Amino acid sequence: MASTTAASVRHVVALPYPGRGHINPMLALCRLLVAADGSLTVTVVVTEEWQALLASVTLPDRVRLATIPNVTPSERGRGADHAGFVEAVRDKMGEPVERLLDRLELRPEAVLADTFLTWALAAGARRGIPVCSLWTQPATFFLALYHLDLWPPVDGRDSQEELGIKSLEEYLPVPGLTSIRLSDLKIIRAWERKRPFEIAVEMFADVRKVQCVLFTSFLELEPSAINTIAESLPCPVYPIGPSVPQSALDGDNKIHEEEHREWLDAQPENSVLYVSFGSYIRMPPSQLQEIAMGLRDSGVRFFWVARDKAADVQQMCGDRGLVVPWCEQQKVLCHPSVGGFLSHCGWNSVLEAVYAGVPLLAFPRTWDQLVNARMAADEWKVGIDLRGQKREDGTVGRAAISAAVGKLMDSDSGVGQEMRRRAAGLREDSRCAIQEGGSSHRSFTGFLQDLVDGKLDVTGTSQ
């Protein structure tokens, strides 16, 4: 790691996107930075609402929060109007952040900005501050969006099933896109005339001008995509993942909630299916009922985080499992009784499953989740993708869910054993990557050294 003996204090400003799946990996990066460099302080800029939401989170002394007003819709309701939330972040956050930057007593040596904050590049450029972009989704999806202008047309002539077997790599001379299907492009392009898609276009015009890009993935998980990105971008690329909670890195897997711990402790090894669909995605009531009935019919033990629907879900599912509003996800995944994860396949959840060595039952809804699910099922072969089981009404029925749960959780079958073997291999790869001498450890050390040495030059950045 970089030397910590420098006399002057170094300062970095972190600008996370205001969402749980973005703030957590940004805070993980900030913890790594101050742990590795004793003369570095980090100011993390969040809304006043997010300052309150993070009140219970323990941060290192040299990671400090600074606030801007609540210029975006509340985190609690953003799933109801995701497009409106994305637009508010794009149009309303930049100005108060720039005012805060100008009030700071200590000039930052760099800005760490979530790639989705399209205004951050210009804010740094106007002040001559290097901007380092943090991508909190898979490198494979980054690579696909980077070549957005080369996507083939997806019209109505081919069925969704036909599009689902056609890889984007067949149409672009770019290695690393085998897990992207034309059916994914069709779903993403349904947003084409909407603000979020326009922002994605802006994002990948700007990312060509930043001083570096950091990835929460790791080389062994996405080697082809990461290597192709490194060859394509005009700036350095640093894969530093897997980005997982600090407690996991510290080896602290004790579950503090007594009810959760005691229930899991009473279950046989690898017998419990953990169920969670993320922090803001809302499952349609008809689909939620099919999942509950499918779990009940499977006879498999389950631990389900259902947030404000916990009481209703428990009533639907019966007493075979435990339904709770919240839990310490990484710790639950690492519990010996947990043998599978029914997930929407948000990237942080996928990384946590990989780190825990738990196979996935994928229930993706949109955006990068589609790609994440296919990588898990088809490329890494550590899961089952339920998307192909959809009926004409767009839902996955209880019978299909029950069968898939049984297949995933059957540790005696050849399929189940092979998924667990591969999941254990990825777990080992993920832990080796962040150990001293591992690929992500070397990459992070290189990033920190380049930052300290002033090699991340702002010259050439456009406003």
N, C-alpha and C positions, 0 to 999 in steps of 0.2 A: 504494500500500500504506500501512498504518498507520505512524505515526511510530515510530522506534526510539530516540528520545532520552529516553524516560521514565526517571527516576532509579531507580525501584523495579523489581525483578525480578517478572515475572508468571509464574504457574505454572498449568499445565493438566494434568489427569490423563486419560490415554487408557485405555479399557477395551475392548480388542478381544475378539471371540468367539474361542475357541481353535481356530482352523482356518486353514489356509494362505490360503484364499480370502477370509478376513475380516481376518487380521493384515496381509497385504500392503497392502491399501488403507488401513488405519488408519495404518500406518507412512508411507505416501505422504503422507497428510494431515499427519502430525506433521512431516515434512520440510518441507512447504510452510509450515507455521506458523513454524517457527524461522528459515527462510530469509527470511521476510517481516518478522519482528519480532525485532530483536536483543536485546530485553529479556525474551523469552519462553523458558521452559524447559518441557519436557514429560516427564512420568513415565508410561511405558507399563507397565501391569500385566499380567504373563504368569505362567503356571505355570512351575515349575522346569524341566519338560521343554522348554517352549518357549524358555526362556532358553538352554538348550543347543543347541536347533535353530537359534537365531538367532545363535550364536557367530560364524559366518563373515560375517554381514551387517554392513556398515559403516554406522554411524549417526552423524549430526551430534553434536557435543559436547553440545549442549543437549537431546538426546533420550536419556533414560536409562531403563533397564529396572529394574523392581522386581518381586519375585517373591512368589507365594503357593504353598503346597504343591500337589502333584499330586493334586487332589481329583477329577479326571475321568479316565476311561480313557485309555490312551496314544493319541497321535495315530497311531501306526503300525497300530493295530488298530481304529480307530473305524468304518471302513467295514463291519466285520463285524456291528456292533450299533449302527447309527446312532441308533435310537430311545433306546437306553440312554445313549448319549453325550449326546444332547440333554437328557435328563432329569437327568443328573449336572450339566451346566452350569447348568440351572435351579435345582436344589435344593442344590448343594454349593459353588458358587463365591462366592455373595453374602457369606456371613459372613466368610471370610478377607479378601475385598476390603475390607469395611467396617473390619475391624481395621487393615488397612494404611492406609486413609484417615485413621484417627485417630492413627496414628503419624507421619504426615508432618510435617516441621518447618515447611514452607511451605504454608499453606492454599491449595488450588487455587481459582482464580477460576471454573473451569468443569470439568465432567467430559464428555469425549467418549466416548460409550458406543455400542457396536454395538447396533442396534435389537433384535437377538435376545436381549440380556441384559435380561430382563424385571425383574430385581431392581434394576437401576441407578437407575431413576427414584426409587424410595423411598429408596435410599441417599443420593442427592444431596439429596432433599427434607428428610430428617431433619437434614441439616447445613447447610441453607440454601444449597446450591451449585447453580447452574444446570446442567442436564443437556442436552447437545446430542447428538442421535441421528444416527448414521452408518448409512445404508442402503447395503449393498454388493451389491445386486441391482438389476435394472432398475426404473425409476420406474413403468413400466407394470404390473409385478407388484405393486409397493407399492400402486398405485391399486386393483387388483383385491382385494387382501387388506383394504384399508381399508374396502371395501364388502362384506366377507364376509357380513354379516348380510342383505344383499339378494340374494345368489346364488339363482338359480332352482333348484328341485329337479332332480336328474338321476337318473332311475330307469331301470329296465331295459327300458322300452318302445322306446326308440330305439337303433339300432345305434351302434357307435363311429364308423362312417363318417358317419352322419347327424348325430351330435353334433359331428363335426369341421368341419362347414360352418356351424354356428350360432355366431355371435359373441356374447360376453357383452354387448356394447354394444347388441344388439337387445333385451335384457331390462332393462337399467339405463339411466336417464336421465343417463349419465355419459360425456362425451367422453373418448377416449383408450384404449378397451378393445377396439378392433377386432381386435387380435392375440390376444385371449383367446378360446378356443373352449370350448364346453360339454364337449367330450371332455377338455380339460385339467382342468376342475373335477371330472370324474368320477374321474380319477386322483388328484388332490389329496384329494378327499373319501374316498378309500379309507383315509386316515389319520384319519378324523373321530373315531373312538372311541379314538384312540391319543394318547399324551402329546405328540408334536410338534405335532399339530393344535390341541390345547388350548393349548399355549404360543403358537401363532400368534394365537389369539383374545385371549390376555392381552396379547400384544405390541401389537396394534392398539387395545386399550383404553388402554394406557399412552401410545402415541405421540401421542395427542391432548393429553397433559399436559406434554410436554417443551417446552423453551424454543426449540428450532429443530430442523430436520431437514436434514442434508446428504446429497447424492446423489453417487455416483461416476459417474453418467451426465452428459451435457451437453445443453443445450437443443436444439441442432440435430438430435440423434439421436432424442429423444423429446419433441418440442415439445408435442403435445396432452396427453400424460400429465402432464408437468411443470407446464404451465400450469393444468391442472385441479386438481392437488394443491395448488398455490399458492393457488388460490381456495377450496379445501376446508378446509385445515388452519387452526387458530386461531393458528399460530405461523409465523415466517419459514421459507422454504424456500431452500436454497442448492445448486444443481447445480454441482459443482466439477470434473467429470471432463473427459476420460477419466482414470481412475486407472490408470496404467501404471508400470512400473519406472522408477526414477530415471535409469538409464543411457539409456533412450529419450529422456527429457526433455533430457538433457545431449548428445544426439546421438552417444553412444558405442555403436556397433553392432558393434564388434569382438568376435567370438566367441573366448573365451580357450581353450576346449578344442581342442587342435590337430587331433585326429582329426575332430571335427565341422567345423571351419573348412575343412580341406583337402578333405574330401569334398564339401561344399557348393560350394566354389570351383571344383571340377572339373565341376559340372553346368551345363547351359545355362540361360539366363534363363527364369524362370517354369515350369520343368519338374518341380519337386519338390513332392510333396504332403507336407506336414507332418502327422503323426498324433500326437494325444495325447488321453487321456480323463480328465485331471485328476489330482488328488493323492490321492484316496481311493476313488473309485468303482471297484468291482470288476466287470469284464466277465465274464459267464458263459463257461466254457470253450468251449461250442458256438458262441457268438456270436463269441468271439475268433478261433476257427478260420475261421469264414465270412469275417470281415473280412480275415484274412491271405490266404486263398485268393482273395478278390475282388481284393485289391491285386496279388497275383501274376498273376492272369489279365488284369488291366487293362493290364499292360505299362508302367505309369507308374512313374517313379522316386519313392521315398518316403523320408522321414526320420521314424522312429517312436520315440517315447519310451514304452517298455513297462515301465519300472521293473523289478521283480524277475522279470518274464517275458521279459526281453530276449533271452536265449539261445534260449529255446523259440520265440519269435516269429520270430527271424532264421532259424531252421531251417525253419519252416513257409513263410516268404515267399520264401526263396531269396536270390540275390545282387543283385537289382534295386535294393535299397534298403539303408539303414543303420538298424539297430535299436540303441538305446542305453537305459540305465536312467534317464538324466537329461540335461537340457540347459538352456541359457539361452534360455527360450522366446521372449521378445520379440526377442532378437537374431537367433534363427533365423528368426522370421517376417519380419524386416526384411531378410533376406539376398536379394539379387537373384534367386537360383535358385529361391526358394520361390514357388509360384504358387497354392497352395491349402492349406486347413487342414481335416482331418477331425477333428472335435471333439465332445465331449459337450455343448458350449455352456454351460459355466459362465460366469457373467457376466464375470469377469476375463479369461478366454480370448477372449470375444467382443470386449471392449474392446481387447485387444491386437491382435486381427485387424483391427479397424476402424482402429486407429492405424497398423498396417502396410500397410493397403490390400489385404488378402488375402481373397479369397472363401472362403466356408465350405461344407463338406459336413457337415451337422448330424446328429449321432447322439445326441439328447437321451435322458436316462433318467428324470428325475423333476423335481418342484418347478419352480423358475423356468426350468430348462433347456428345458422344453416351450415356454414363451413366447418365450425367447430365440431358439430355432431358427426359430419361425414368423416373428418379426420380421425375422430375417436373410433368410429365403427369400421371404416374401410381402409384407412391408412395405418393407424396404430393397432387396429384390431383389438381394442380394449372395451368394446361396447356394442350396443344394438341401437340403431336409429329407427325410431318409431314413425318417422315422417312418411315412410312408404306404406303405412297401414291406414292412412286417412280414407274415410268413406266419402261419398259424394257430397255430404253436407259439410265436409271439412274437419270433422271430428274423428278421433281415434276411438273405436268402440271398446267396451269393457273386456270383451273376449280377447281381442288382440293385445290389450294391455296385460291381462292376466297371463296369457301365453308367454309374452316377452319377459315379464317379471319372473315366471317360473324358469325360463331358459337362462336368464342372467344369473339367478340365485342358485341354480343347481350345480353345486361344486363337485358333484360326482360325475357329471357328464363330461365328455371330451371337449365340448365347446366351452363349458364353464371353466374347466381347468386351464384351457389354452388362454382364455381372456385373463384369468388371474395370473398366469405365468407372465404374460406380456405386460400386464399392469405392474407387477412386481419389478420387471425390468425397467420400466419407465420411472418407477419410484427410485430405483437405484441411480439411474441416469440423472434425475432431477437433483438428488442430494449430492452426487459427485460434482455436478456443475457449479455449485455454490461453495464447495469446500476449497481450501487453499490449493491452488494449482489447477482447479477445474476451469472449464471454458468460460462460465459466467464470472467467476472470480477474476480471471485474467482480463476479461473484457471490462469489468467495472474498474479494476485497478488502472487499466489504460485510460479510461474516461477521466478518472479523478486526476491522474498525472497530467493529462492534456489540459484539463481545467486549471490546475495549479500552475502549469508552465505557460499559460496564456496561448496555447496552440489553437484554441477554438476562436479564430479570428473573425470579427464581425465584418471585415472588408468584403464588399460585394453584395451585402444584403440590401435588398430593395425595400423601400418604404411602400 
